[in-house]
Amino acid sequence: MAHGATARRGFFYKLFTLTLAFLTVLNLLSAWQYRPSHTICESRQIAWSPFSAVGNQHVWKHFPKSTLFTESEFVALSVPIEQLEKMWNDFLPKHPISIPRSRLSTLQISSEYPAHVPRDPTSVLAIPEVFVQLECLSLLRQHLAYRANPNYTHHYDNLPAFKGNNSVVMRRADLCVERLRNTITCRSDLSTILQDLVPPKKQGDHPASGLHFDAYHKCRDLEAIRGWTEEHAVRAVRLDNAWWGGRVFE
C-alpha cells in the first residue's frame, strides 16, 4: 500500500515537472515571438507622435572629432554672416505640421485655444520638438554674433526675436537656455566620454588632460524627420522667425 502511494507521488511529481518545463518553454517561445517592437518601446518613452514612421530610423555615428573649442560650420564666426544665416534658414522648417485635435488628450496637453489649420478646426498646428530646440540654438548663436561683431547688428535688428527692449530680448534667450537645459537633463545622454592625456609641447612639462569627445552615438535620422516635416507641412501657414513672429497666412 505504501509502495503504491509512493509510486503515485513519484508519477505526479514527474508529471508536474514535465508540465512546468513545457510551460516554461512555451512562455519563452511566446516571449520571443511577441517581443515588443522598436516602435512599441519608443512609445513607452515619449507621448504620441506623428513621426512614428521616421522617428524609428536610427543611424550609429561618431560625433565630429573636435573639442569644445573647435567651431563647426553652423556656428563659425569666420563664415560670412549672410552665408551662415542662409545655412540655418535653409535647414530649419518654414511651415508647421498639423495633428488631429483629438490627440491633445493623448499628449497630456490642455490647450483651450490651439491654433488650427485654416478652415479646418479638427486639425491643430504643431512643430516637432527637435526644431524648437534648433531654433533656440540658432537664436543663441545669433546673440553671440550680435555681441561679438558690431557689423552683424543690422542683420538681426528686424527679426521679431530681437524686437523690444533689452530685458524682453534677453528674456527670450534665457527661455531658450532653459529649454535646452531641460532637454539635455531629460535625455541625460549616457555615452562614455574618455579623458585623454595631451602630450606636453615642451620637454620636461607635464602632460595636460583633455576630453576625447569623439563618442559613438545612436542618433535619430534627422534628415528623415526633416523630410517628413517638409512633406507634411501646412503651406497655408508660414513661421515668421520661428514662433517669435507668430503665424503668417499665405
Backbone as CSV, one residue per row, in Angstrom:
resi,resn,N_x,N_y,N_z,CA_x,CA_y,CA_z,C_x,C_y,C_z
1,MET,0.832,-1.216,0.000,0.000,0.000,0.000,0.870,1.271,0.000
2,ALA,1.862,1.254,0.890,2.769,2.399,0.964,3.567,2.527,-0.319
3,HIS,3.946,1.363,-0.888,4.719,1.388,-2.139,3.890,2.009,-3.263
4,GLY,2.579,1.677,-3.316,1.701,2.229,-4.347,1.538,3.728,-4.203
5,ALA,1.427,4.205,-2.977,1.289,5.658,-2.732,2.553,6.393,-3.151
6,THR,3.708,5.763,-2.851,4.980,6.391,-3.240,5.109,6.467,-4.748
7,ALA,4.674,5.410,-5.411,4.742,5.383,-6.880,3.850,6.455,-7.481
8,ARG,2.653,6.627,-6.895,1.738,7.651,-7.405,2.318,9.049,-7.200
9,ARG,2.937,9.265,-6.014,3.548,10.574,-5.769,4.683,10.843,-6.748
10,GLY,5.469,9.794,-7.024,6.554,9.952,-7.989,6.027,10.261,-9.381
11,PHE,4.911,9.614,-9.744,4.313,9.858,-11.058,3.811,11.299,-11.175
12,PHE,3.094,11.741,-10.140,2.561,13.107,-10.174,3.687,14.149,-10.133
13,TYR,4.769,13.820,-9.403,5.912,14.742,-9.342,6.546,14.896,-10.726
14,LYS,6.723,13.758,-11.423,7.281,13.815,-12.772,6.349,14.545,-13.725
15,LEU,5.052,14.289,-13.588,4.075,14.958,-14.440,4.095,16.471,-14.208
16,PHE,4.180,16.865,-12.947,4.243,18.286,-12.600,5.512,18.926,-13.163
17,THR,6.639,18.218,-13.032,7.914,18.744,-13.523,7.884,18.911,-15.031
18,LEU,7.367,17.907,-15.742,7.290,17.977,-17.202,6.342,19.085,-17.642
19,THR,5.231,19.223,-16.935,4.273,20.287,-17.273,4.890,21.660,-17.077
20,LEU,5.607,21.827,-15.959,6.264,23.101,-15.677,7.330,23.408,-16.726
21,ALA,8.089,22.388,-17.120,9.120,22.584,-18.143,8.479,22.952,-19.479
22,PHE,7.368,22.295,-19.802,6.671,22.589,-21.059,6.145,24.022,-21.066
23,LEU,5.548,24.447,-19.966,5.011,25.809,-19.887,6.129,26.853,-19.950
24,THR,7.277,26.515,-19.348,8.421,27.435,-19.385,8.908,27.632,-20.815
25,VAL,9.061,26.502,-21.547,9.487,26.576,-22.951,8.455,27.337,-23.777
26,LEU,7.175,27.053,-23.526,6.102,27.735,-24.259,6.127,29.238,-23.991
27,ASN,6.369,29.603,-22.751,6.439,31.024,-22.385,7.626,31.713,-23.066
28,LEU,8.762,31.028,-23.127,9.936,31.606,-23.787,9.699,31.794,-25.274
29,LEU,9.088,30.786,-25.905,8.784,30.892,-27.333,7.794,32.026,-27.597
30,SER,6.812,32.138,-26.709,5.821,33.204,-26.869,6.469,34.577,-26.693
31,ALA,7.362,34.691,-25.713,8.043,35.967,-25.483,8.900,36.344,-26.679
32,TRP,9.538,35.355,-27.295,10.373,35.636,-28.471,9.515,36.054,-29.660
33,GLN,8.392,35.361,-29.834,7.531,35.652,-30.974,6.843,36.991,-30.833
34,TYR,6.459,37.325,-29.618,5.687,38.544,-29.400,6.503,39.610,-28.659
35,ARG,7.826,39.554,-28.816,8.665,40.569,-28.177,8.278,41.950,-28.708
36,PRO,8.316,42.983,-27.878,7.880,44.313,-28.314,8.764,44.862,-29.420
37,SER,8.132,45.503,-30.370,8.869,46.105,-31.479,9.553,47.377,-31.008
38,HIS,10.440,47.884,-31.852,11.118,49.143,-31.525,10.104,50.269,-31.392
39,THR,9.065,50.212,-32.223,8.022,51.236,-32.173,7.323,51.237,-30.818
40,ILE,7.017,50.032,-30.304,6.354,49.929,-29.003,7.265,50.440,-27.898
41,CYS,8.539,50.082,-27.970,9.487,50.560,-26.962,9.587,52.081,-26.985
42,GLU,9.632,52.654,-28.187,9.704,54.108,-28.313,8.469,54.757,-27.722
43,SER,7.306,54.119,-27.939,6.055,54.709,-27.460,5.999,54.758,-25.941
44,ARG,6.806,53.927,-25.277,6.837,53.944,-23.809,7.695,55.087,-23.296
45,GLN,8.499,55.701,-24.177,9.428,56.731,-23.754,8.950,58.144,-24.077
46,ILE,8.092,58.291,-25.082,7.568,59.606,-25.434,6.067,59.513,-25.601
47,ALA,5.408,60.666,-25.525,3.976,60.708,-25.803,3.760,60.435,-27.285
48,TRP,2.512,60.323,-27.678,2.206,60.050,-29.080,2.880,61.071,-29.991
49,SER,3.354,60.601,-31.128,3.994,61.487,-32.088,3.597,61.076,-33.496
50,PRO,3.351,62.049,-34.380,3.028,61.709,-35.767,4.241,61.188,-36.537
51,PHE,5.397,61.208,-35.897,6.635,60.828,-36.580,7.014,59.366,-36.353
52,SER,6.038,58.526,-35.992,6.372,57.145,-35.660,7.073,56.424,-36.811
53,ALA,6.726,56.771,-38.045,7.324,56.088,-39.192,8.797,56.432,-39.356
54,VAL,9.128,57.711,-39.240,10.515,58.134,-39.457,11.293,58.256,-38.152
55,GLY,10.584,58.375,-37.037,11.261,58.526,-35.761,12.010,57.282,-35.333
56,ASN,11.661,56.133,-35.918,12.331,54.893,-35.569,13.536,54.604,-36.448
57,GLN,13.844,55.505,-37.372,15.022,55.329,-38.211,16.228,55.910,-37.471
58,HIS,17.222,55.065,-37.233,18.394,55.482,-36.478,19.666,55.225,-37.273
59,VAL,20.673,55.973,-36.950,21.999,55.764,-37.520,23.017,55.808,-36.383
60,TRP,23.993,54.924,-36.452,25.097,54.960,-35.496,26.198,55.811,-36.091
61,LYS,26.684,56.771,-35.332,27.731,57.632,-35.860,28.524,58.269,-34.729
62,HIS,29.738,58.667,-35.074,30.566,59.411,-34.128,30.201,60.883,-34.220
63,PHE,30.178,61.531,-33.079,30.098,62.980,-33.121,31.401,63.497,-33.741
64,PRO,31.375,64.675,-34.344,32.583,65.184,-35.007,33.795,65.165,-34.089
65,LYS,34.927,64.790,-34.662,36.172,64.764,-33.888,36.625,66.198,-33.646
66,SER,36.254,66.720,-32.524,36.590,68.111,-32.222,36.606,68.306,-30.723
67,THR,37.059,69.451,-30.298,36.967,69.824,-28.895,35.863,70.856,-28.769
68,LEU,35.563,71.226,-27.559,34.534,72.241,-27.344,34.965,73.594,-27.877
69,PHE,36.243,73.711,-28.222,36.748,74.999,-28.678,36.925,75.039,-30.193
70,THR,36.461,73.998,-30.871,36.545,73.965,-32.330,35.197,74.357,-32.910
71,GLU,35.200,75.318,-33.806,33.953,75.786,-34.396,33.476,74.839,-35.491
72,SER,32.177,74.678,-35.584,31.606,73.938,-36.701,31.088,74.941,-37.721
73,GLU,30.724,74.434,-38.881,30.276,75.338,-39.940,28.977,76.048,-39.580
74,PHE,28.228,75.498,-38.617,26.950,76.102,-38.266,27.081,77.224,-37.235
75,VAL,28.243,77.388,-36.634,28.398,78.449,-35.640,29.627,79.324,-35.893
76,ALA,30.475,78.939,-36.840,31.747,79.641,-37.018,31.536,81.116,-37.334
77,LEU,32.132,81.969,-36.516,32.017,83.408,-36.748,32.861,83.858,-37.934
78,SER,33.772,82.975,-38.370,34.598,83.320,-39.524,33.824,83.228,-40.837
79,VAL,32.671,82.538,-40.814,31.837,82.419,-42.014,31.066,83.723,-42.211
80,PRO,31.003,84.244,-43.426,30.215,85.471,-43.665,28.795,85.311,-43.147
81,ILE,28.283,86.347,-42.480,27.003,86.236,-41.801,25.865,85.879,-42.750
82,GLU,25.900,86.421,-43.974,24.848,86.099,-44.938,24.841,84.607,-45.250
83,GLN,26.026,84.040,-45.403,26.141,82.608,-45.706,25.681,81.764,-44.525
84,LEU,26.054,82.193,-43.323,25.681,81.443,-42.122,24.172,81.461,-41.909
85,GLU,23.564,82.635,-42.067,22.117,82.734,-41.901,21.377,81.913,-42.950
86,LYS,21.895,81.895,-44.163,21.254,81.110,-45.230,21.305,79.613,-44.911
87,MET,22.422,79.156,-44.356,22.539,77.748,-43.990,21.478,77.351,-42.976
88,TRP,21.309,78.185,-41.947,20.302,77.888,-40.921,18.882,78.022,-41.478
89,ASN,18.631,79.055,-42.255,17.289,79.265,-42.810,16.897,78.137,-43.756
90,ASP,17.858,77.650,-44.526,17.567,76.550,-45.446,17.299,75.251,-44.701
91,PHE,17.914,75.105,-43.530,17.787,73.853,-42.791,16.511,73.794,-41.956
92,LEU,16.167,74.900,-41.312,15.014,74.893,-40.409,13.704,74.969,-41.199
93,PRO,12.646,74.305,-40.707,11.368,74.295,-41.437,10.724,75.675,-41.502
94,LYS,10.056,75.938,-42.601,9.372,77.230,-42.799,7.892,77.163,-42.435
95,HIS,7.358,75.938,-42.355,5.924,75.769,-42.110,5.715,74.754,-40.982
96,PRO,4.621,74.893,-40.236,4.291,73.893,-39.217,3.663,72.664,-39.860
97,ILE,3.447,71.643,-39.052,2.684,70.478,-39.484,1.327,70.551,-38.780
98,SER,0.476,69.579,-39.027,-0.805,69.529,-38.325,-0.982,68.152,-37.694
99,ILE,-1.698,68.125,-36.575,-2.065,66.876,-35.924,-3.552,66.934,-35.601
100,PRO,-4.207,65.776,-35.454,-5.630,65.798,-35.105,-5.848,66.440,-33.740
101,ARG,-6.846,67.269,-33.649,-7.154,67.920,-32.358,-7.456,66.884,-31.288
102,SER,-8.000,65.749,-31.685,-8.353,64.698,-30.727,-7.129,64.111,-30.032
103,ARG,-5.929,64.362,-30.575,-4.708,63.816,-29.990,-4.182,64.648,-28.820
104,LEU,-4.769,65.788,-28.561,-4.276,66.649,-27.486,-4.355,65.951,-26.132
105,SER,-5.413,65.189,-25.921,-5.544,64.479,-24.640,-4.490,63.382,-24.532
106,THR,-4.155,62.726,-25.658,-3.112,61.701,-25.649,-1.765,62.307,-25.287
107,LEU,-1.542,63.540,-25.717,-0.291,64.231,-25.438,-0.256,64.854,-24.053
108,GLN,-1.350,64.674,-23.296,-1.446,65.263,-21.957,-1.312,66.789,-22.018
109,ILE,-1.866,67.382,-23.091,-1.803,68.824,-23.278,-3.204,69.411,-23.115
110,SER,-3.301,70.426,-22.287,-4.561,71.122,-22.111,-4.427,72.510,-22.730
111,SER,-5.034,72.683,-23.882,-4.970,73.973,-24.572,-6.377,74.390,-24.949
112,GLU,-6.789,75.533,-24.392,-8.157,75.999,-24.641,-8.320,76.541,-26.043
113,TYR,-7.271,77.184,-26.553,-7.372,77.814,-27.867,-6.181,77.433,-28.757
114,PRO,-6.071,76.165,-29.128,-4.965,75.791,-30.019,-5.169,76.393,-31.406
115,ALA,-4.062,76.778,-32.037,-4.157,77.323,-33.399,-4.473,76.180,-34.361
116,HIS,-5.560,76.335,-35.102,-5.946,75.247,-36.000,-5.576,75.582,-37.441
117,VAL,-5.589,74.565,-38.244,-5.323,74.721,-39.671,-6.422,75.603,-40.263
118,PRO,-6.088,76.539,-41.150,-7.121,77.391,-41.763,-8.276,76.566,-42.346
119,ARG,-9.471,76.928,-41.909,-10.712,76.291,-42.368,-10.810,74.814,-41.981
120,ASP,-10.044,74.399,-40.990,-10.133,73.013,-40.507,-9.906,72.977,-38.999
121,PRO,-10.949,73.233,-38.206,-10.796,73.278,-36.746,-10.505,71.919,-36.118
122,THR,-10.582,70.830,-36.888,-10.306,69.500,-36.325,-8.814,69.178,-36.322
123,SER,-8.020,70.016,-36.973,-6.565,69.802,-37.011,-5.867,71.034,-36.440
124,VAL,-4.879,70.807,-35.589,-4.169,71.927,-34.959,-2.725,71.954,-35.444
125,LEU,-2.149,73.155,-35.401,-0.782,73.343,-35.875,0.217,72.901,-34.801
126,ALA,1.330,72.342,-35.246,2.350,71.853,-34.321,3.712,71.926,-35.002
127,ILE,4.743,71.668,-34.224,6.105,71.629,-34.750,6.876,70.597,-33.931
128,PRO,7.715,69.794,-34.559,8.491,68.800,-33.809,9.414,69.469,-32.800
129,GLU,9.521,68.888,-31.630,10.343,69.443,-30.556,11.781,69.682,-30.997
130,VAL,12.331,68.797,-31.815,13.733,68.957,-32.212,13.970,70.285,-32.914
131,PHE,12.988,70.761,-33.659,13.165,72.034,-34.359,12.960,73.227,-33.418
132,VAL,12.209,73.037,-32.360,12.135,74.068,-31.317,13.519,74.242,-30.690
133,GLN,14.159,73.119,-30.406,15.493,73.162,-29.820,16.503,73.803,-30.767
134,LEU,16.425,73.454,-32.047,17.360,74.019,-33.015,17.103,75.509,-33.233
135,GLU,15.840,75.915,-33.193,15.539,77.341,-33.303,16.119,78.088,-32.107
136,CYS,16.034,77.484,-30.926,16.621,78.102,-29.738,18.133,78.178,-29.868
137,LEU,18.735,77.117,-30.362,20.185,77.124,-30.556,20.594,78.200,-31.552
138,SER,19.809,78.352,-32.600,20.105,79.371,-33.605,19.978,80.770,-33.006
139,LEU,18.981,80.969,-32.145,18.823,82.284,-31.504,20.033,82.618,-30.632
140,LEU,20.511,81.641,-29.871,21.688,81.873,-29.024,22.919,82.141,-29.889
141,ARG,23.014,81.455,-30.996,24.102,81.717,-31.941,24.035,83.151,-32.457
142,GLN,22.832,83.626,-32.765,22.668,84.992,-33.254,23.039,86.008,-32.179
143,HIS,22.701,85.711,-30.924,23.094,86.600,-29.832,24.607,86.683,-29.729
144,LEU,25.275,85.551,-29.899,26.736,85.532,-29.845,27.314,86.396,-30.957
145,ALA,26.788,86.222,-32.172,27.279,87.020,-33.300,26.941,88.491,-33.116
146,TYR,25.769,88.754,-32.560,25.297,90.126,-32.335,26.259,90.904,-31.439
147,ARG,26.799,90.200,-30.450,27.679,90.851,-29.488,29.152,90.761,-29.866
148,ALA,29.502,89.769,-30.659,30.907,89.582,-31.000,31.387,90.543,-32.081
149,ASN,30.468,90.980,-32.934,30.874,91.835,-34.043,29.804,92.892,-34.291
150,PRO,30.103,94.152,-34.048,29.108,95.222,-34.251,28.574,95.278,-35.680
151,ASN,29.339,94.784,-36.636,28.887,94.807,-38.021,27.728,93.854,-38.276
152,TYR,27.510,92.919,-37.332,26.420,91.954,-37.509,25.074,92.532,-37.075
153,THR,25.100,93.631,-36.346,23.893,94.147,-35.706,22.738,94.320,-36.681
154,HIS,22.985,94.926,-37.836,21.890,95.250,-38.747,21.236,94.010,-39.341
155,HIS,21.880,92.845,-39.238,21.288,91.620,-39.774,20.155,91.112,-38.890
156,TYR,20.146,91.509,-37.617,19.186,90.958,-36.674,18.171,91.962,-36.154
157,ASP,18.399,93.237,-36.364,17.506,94.246,-35.798,16.060,94.102,-36.258
158,ASN,15.848,93.574,-37.449,14.492,93.458,-37.986,13.829,92.119,-37.660
159,LEU,14.540,91.233,-36.981,13.954,89.945,-36.630,13.043,90.095,-35.416
160,PRO,11.861,89.467,-35.425,10.952,89.566,-34.269,11.591,89.145,-32.957
161,ALA,12.528,88.181,-32.989,13.158,87.716,-31.753,14.009,88.793,-31.094
162,PHE,14.388,89.829,-31.859,15.217,90.907,-31.326,14.425,92.203,-31.149
163,LYS,13.103,92.123,-31.298,12.260,93.294,-31.097,11.964,93.490,-29.612
164,GLY,11.833,94.734,-29.199,11.528,95.044,-27.814,12.745,95.578,-27.081
165,ASN,12.550,95.933,-25.816,13.675,96.444,-25.045,14.623,95.304,-24.688
166,ASN,15.755,95.652,-24.109,16.810,94.665,-23.866,16.351,93.535,-22.944
167,SER,15.558,93.853,-21.933,15.108,92.821,-20.997,14.188,91.812,-21.679
168,VAL,13.363,92.287,-22.609,12.469,91.388,-23.349,13.276,90.476,-24.272
169,VAL,14.236,91.066,-24.975,15.066,90.292,-25.900,15.872,89.238,-25.143
170,MET,16.464,89.633,-24.016,17.271,88.690,-23.246,16.405,87.635,-22.567
171,ARG,15.162,87.982,-22.260,14.249,87.002,-21.678,14.015,85.860,-22.652
172,ARG,13.893,86.179,-23.940,13.722,85.128,-24.950,14.939,84.209,-24.985
173,ALA,16.120,84.795,-24.890,17.341,83.992,-24.878,17.406,83.117,-23.622
174,ASP,17.020,83.692,-22.486,17.027,82.920,-21.234,16.078,81.728,-21.322
175,LEU,14.904,81.938,-21.907,13.940,80.847,-22.052,14.498,79.743,-22.937
176,CYS,15.276,80.124,-23.946,15.883,79.123,-24.822,16.960,78.332,-24.086
177,VAL,17.738,79.022,-23.260,18.738,78.317,-22.455,18.054,77.297,-21.550
178,GLU,16.949,77.703,-20.941,16.217,76.811,-20.047,15.604,75.643,-20.811
179,ARG,15.117,75.900,-22.017,14.536,74.822,-22.828,15.599,73.780,-23.165
180,LEU,16.757,74.241,-23.568,17.845,73.327,-23.911,18.351,72.598,-22.668
181,ARG,18.384,73.293,-21.528,18.797,72.630,-20.290,17.835,71.509,-19.935
182,ASN,16.529,71.782,-20.050,15.526,70.754,-19.764,15.684,69.556,-20.688
183,THR,15.939,69.836,-21.957,16.091,68.752,-22.924,17.307,67.895,-22.598
184,ILE,18.426,68.535,-22.307,19.659,67.802,-22.017,19.504,66.953,-20.763
185,THR,18.920,67.529,-19.716,18.771,66.775,-18.473,17.699,65.697,-18.594
186,CYS,16.690,65.932,-19.421,15.651,64.929,-19.629,16.217,63.704,-20.338
187,ARG,16.971,63.940,-21.397,17.551,62.830,-22.167,18.739,62.204,-21.446
188,SER,19.509,63.017,-20.743,20.656,62.536,-19.964,21.481,61.509,-20.738
189,ASP,22.150,61.966,-21.759,22.980,61.110,-22.606,24.020,60.371,-21.766
190,LEU,24.016,59.048,-21.843,24.926,58.234,-21.043,26.105,57.707,-21.842
191,SER,26.342,58.266,-23.023,27.502,57.850,-23.798,28.779,58.138,-23.007
192,THR,29.788,57.322,-23.230,31.036,57.431,-22.478,32.006,58.394,-23.161
193,ILE,32.462,59.372,-22.424,33.452,60.328,-22.907,34.760,60.062,-22.163
194,LEU,35.810,59.777,-22.901,37.087,59.441,-22.295,37.909,60.697,-22.008
195,GLN,38.747,60.565,-20.983,39.701,61.625,-20.703,41.053,61.219,-21.286
196,ASP,41.637,62.123,-22.036,42.918,61.869,-22.694,44.033,62.668,-22.027
197,LEU,45.244,62.211,-22.253,46.418,62.974,-21.882,46.960,63.668,-23.122
198,VAL,47.154,64.960,-23.028,47.685,65.740,-24.143,49.195,65.861,-23.961
199,PRO,49.962,65.349,-24.921,51.430,65.400,-24.777,51.912,66.832,-24.575
200,PRO,52.917,67.007,-23.717,53.434,68.367,-23.477,54.115,68.928,-24.714
201,LYS,54.017,70.221,-24.881,54.657,70.873,-26.019,56.160,71.024,-25.804
202,LYS,56.571,71.146,-24.546,57.982,71.291,-24.238,58.456,70.113,-23.406
203,GLN,59.659,69.690,-23.668,60.233,68.582,-22.912,60.364,68.975,-21.440
204,GLY,59.952,68.068,-20.591,60.012,68.322,-19.158,58.707,68.797,-18.573
205,ASP,57.790,69.303,-19.436,56.482,69.732,-18.938,55.595,68.521,-18.669
206,HIS,54.660,68.691,-17.794,53.711,67.620,-17.511,52.624,67.601,-18.594
207,PRO,52.148,66.418,-18.946,51.060,66.360,-19.938,49.782,66.976,-19.394
208,ALA,49.087,67.636,-20.234,47.794,68.218,-19.838,46.697,67.179,-20.022
209,SER,45.572,67.419,-19.422,44.442,66.498,-19.582,43.370,67.150,-20.451
210,GLY,42.702,66.326,-21.216,41.614,66.802,-22.073,40.583,65.705,-22.224
211,LEU,39.508,66.009,-22.881,38.447,65.025,-23.088,38.398,64.588,-24.542
212,HIS,38.152,63.307,-24.722,38.053,62.731,-26.063,36.568,62.754,-26.449
213,PHE,36.162,63.767,-27.195,34.735,63.992,-27.453,34.175,63.145,-28.595
214,ASP,35.015,62.340,-29.209,34.576,61.546,-30.364,33.795,60.324,-29.888
215,ALA,32.599,60.526,-29.335,31.791,59.439,-28.784,30.882,58.836,-29.862
216,TYR,30.599,57.543,-29.707,29.756,56.815,-30.654,28.314,56.883,-30.163
217,HIS,27.423,57.392,-31.002,26.040,57.615,-30.597,25.061,56.937,-31.559
218,LYS,23.938,56.550,-30.997,22.808,56.103,-31.817,21.887,57.303,-31.981
219,CYS,21.788,57.805,-33.195,21.064,59.055,-33.448,19.847,58.810,-34.341
220,ARG,18.796,59.548,-34.064,17.675,59.531,-34.999,18.109,60.164,-36.318
221,ASP,17.510,59.709,-37.387,17.836,60.226,-38.712,17.130,61.572,-38.885
222,LEU,17.852,62.649,-38.585,17.252,63.983,-38.623,16.831,64.367,-40.029
223,GLU,17.563,63.926,-41.024,17.187,64.242,-42.396,15.846,63.614,-42.752
224,ALA,15.597,62.401,-42.239,14.306,61.752,-42.483,13.181,62.520,-41.788
225,ILE,13.433,62.978,-40.568,12.433,63.763,-39.831,12.190,65.087,-40.540
226,ARG,13.263,65.705,-40.976,13.141,66.987,-41.689,12.369,66.808,-42.998
227,GLY,12.651,65.703,-43.706,11.936,65.427,-44.951,10.459,65.187,-44.715
228,TRP,10.123,64.453,-43.639,8.720,64.197,-43.309,8.025,65.513,-42.972
229,THR,8.705,66.366,-42.209,8.132,67.660,-41.833,7.851,68.509,-43.065
230,GLU,8.774,68.488,-44.005,8.598,69.251,-45.243,7.453,68.684,-46.077
231,GLU,7.386,67.366,-46.129,6.347,66.707,-46.930,4.950,66.953,-46.371
232,HIS,4.827,67.026,-45.044,3.518,67.185,-44.404,3.290,68.618,-43.904
233,ALA,4.046,69.561,-44.424,3.920,70.949,-43.985,2.561,71.538,-44.362
234,VAL,2.031,72.375,-43.480,0.818,73.141,-43.770,1.279,74.424,-44.454
235,ARG,1.269,74.430,-45.772,1.879,75.529,-46.524,1.032,76.797,-46.525
236,ALA,-0.186,76.688,-46.007,-1.013,77.890,-45.889,-0.547,78.772,-44.742
237,VAL,0.342,78.222,-43.888,0.843,78.966,-42.731,2.366,78.964,-42.769
238,ARG,2.956,80.126,-42.596,4.419,80.238,-42.570,4.860,80.723,-41.191
239,LEU,5.951,80.135,-40.724,6.520,80.546,-39.440,7.387,81.784,-39.657
240,ASP,7.100,82.829,-38.928,7.855,84.076,-39.056,8.891,84.147,-37.949
241,ASN,10.161,83.877,-38.311,11.228,83.869,-37.308,10.846,82.919,-36.172
242,ALA,10.662,81.652,-36.564,10.192,80.612,-35.638,8.828,81.019,-35.076
243,TRP,8.677,81.028,-33.751,7.382,81.406,-33.143,7.380,82.844,-32.662
244,TRP,8.517,83.509,-32.700,8.578,84.870,-32.169,7.784,85.850,-33.028
245,GLY,7.703,85.579,-34.313,6.963,86.468,-35.193,5.525,86.019,-35.420
246,GLY,5.158,84.893,-34.814,3.784,84.398,-34.978,3.583,83.708,-36.308
247,ARG,2.329,83.628,-36.726,1.971,82.933,-37.973,1.730,83.949,-39.076
248,VAL,2.119,83.571,-40.262,1.815,84.360,-41.450,1.023,83.480,-42.401
249,PHE,-0.169,83.944,-42.767,-1.011,83.128,-43.646,-0.669,83.459,-45.097
250,GLU,-0.459,82.407,-45.866,-0.082,82.577,-47.259,-1.176,82.084,-48.198
